């Protein structure tokens, strides 16, 4: 039988906080003011509103590329959809990938249509066993963060400002050894905080899941030696569409 | 599970706690040359990476004080924020559960596992699940828990507890890990870290695909939106929270932050403090189960809020500081004690300076009274703490409590049967010391006795074996050279004495 401890916990917290408050009154004559009386956060600057639809500068694109490079990711800057297709084709050819899975974002589909081929392309709704056999996944990054070279991957009905409403990409970006993200430069923001703020819709809703991913997955659990590609992707590519 | 005399919410429970064996564990750890080599290398590396990463921040003190005030504010109104969190998370479709103690938290998770016919549960590294002994509870119910963080998987296979909050297998050398995997998996293993990591990826993929349940902790709970944030590098948390049909997260009540925007400063400082990376590979903000049957991700998300003695710490502003901890483990890597003895000697899943204050406050002083003494009070822990916890202050407070009696039991130490002989003789020793220092005459007499003893013992060092109850002190120390005469009778003292004042 599971007992519900809600009331027990809340009343214990209230009692403890009350005791701390009375202790504070009594000890006012002794020693420095208590640490819990830290200034309230009301006058702290809030995250500035961000306009993600303005023209992104080459400065931002270069900053994003440099940051991603620092964490062993690769950023391909392209200026046309055809250029994006070429970059994607080159990544697939270089790695000798035979099976590719895509998300159902319309921009991802559009770019993949321009890729010549030489591999099997699977939609995201294949069964899991087939998905696990894919060497590369292509999906849309909702936001790019310039300061860290981070891409934000969202699930559910909020993927991409100009992306399709129900992008299926959670496993596409996670299971294959290589992940290629398609990122429009109009989706670049300067800071992690700004990316977080812009995840909220006008009504304040958040996507079911949002993953901020910075470079390939890594570990240092064995003698602190850096190894890339543990459970997540080994290779993280971002194709940055500077014309979008 | 809890000690029989504990009242609800008064004292918590820490699984496999054996901090009372500290005095035996320390010499063992110090004698383990392999361990000390691994520790020195590892802690030095992380320490340097951390220092470099923090240099990049323009206004580190400003960021620290912001991180501190976010956590302080959250704790000052913890009850309100928890209620807001529950309301928002429930509206998002997350099932929120409340667990006053370890036993009820395990029971809640077990109930969810059984309802979903779980045979295999994949786990992302979670200190709280170690604290409540969740793996043992699952195993007892016939469910197989598989740790998926590389270091945590290694220590699970070795049947050891983690020895570091962040790098659970920090105490193990590479060849030890190779031999362990070769034995468990029954085939030869590669020599290099990359090869061993590849083996783990392959082995654990199969488990992720089978598991009916994913279990994780949570780094931060956001009251405003009912979301929670998971921070990692390996991608195992993403898999744990994406593949199984049901996801359960277990989090201490102190993990709450009031607003979504509070995550920014905390994320900015936590990874730099922890591993020295500017940012971890992945931060995943979970807000709802999947909204469309077509989508990936769990259909059901549960979040268990655990008290287990934490609410008691809010009674006092100093002890409440303990709850600000964001588990970055920076204090472990700089602690001169941890760096020598490692995590296992603390006999608690929470080692190092933070463990030395967290463990006795959660499990009760009587269960871990030695741990607050496991510090030189050098203050390095506080210096690196991203939320400025006054660890030395809390250590002193707890030492005082260890000496003066645990208020939670209401017993004076001399009347408390759990007080050890060692504590008793220490108390007698200090009572004598106070009396000896109590008058000018006694001070002079015992000063002379001390100088005489020092001279004699220096000539016949074997005399220290008759030190009796003082052996614990004399064993590790040499007797200082006697100055021959007291300071008060020396030239220096005469020179310092104000003009015209005679001998006291």
Interface residues (C-beta under 8 A of the other chain):
Chain A: X2 X3 X4 X5 X6 X8 X9 X10 X12 X13 X14 X16 X17 X19 X20 X23 X24 X34 X35 X36 X38 X39 X40 X41 X44 X46 X47 X70 X71 X125 X128 X129 X132 X148 X150 X155 X156 X157 X166 X168 X169 X170 X171 X174 X191 X192 X193 X196 X197 X199 X200 X204 X206 X207 X208 X209 X210 X211 X212 X213 X214 X215 X216 X217 X218 X219 X220 X221 X222 X223 X224 X225 X227 X229 X230 X231 X232 X233
Chain B: X8 X9 X38 X41 X42 X45 X46 X66 X68 X69 X70 X72 X73 X75 X76 X78 X79 X82 X83 X97 X98 X99 X100 X101 X104 X107 X108 X111 X148 X149 X150 X151 X154 X167 X168 X169 X170 X172 X173 X174 X177 X193 X194 X196 X197 X200 X201 X204 X205 X208 X209 X225 X227 X233 X234 X235 X236 X238 X239 X241 X242 X243 X253 X258 X260 X261 X263 X264 X267 X268 X275 X278 X279 X280 X281 X282 X283 X284 X285 X286 X287 X288 X289 X290 X291 X292 X294 X295 X296 X297 X305 X307 X311 X312 X313 X314 X315 X316 X317 X318 X320 X321 X390
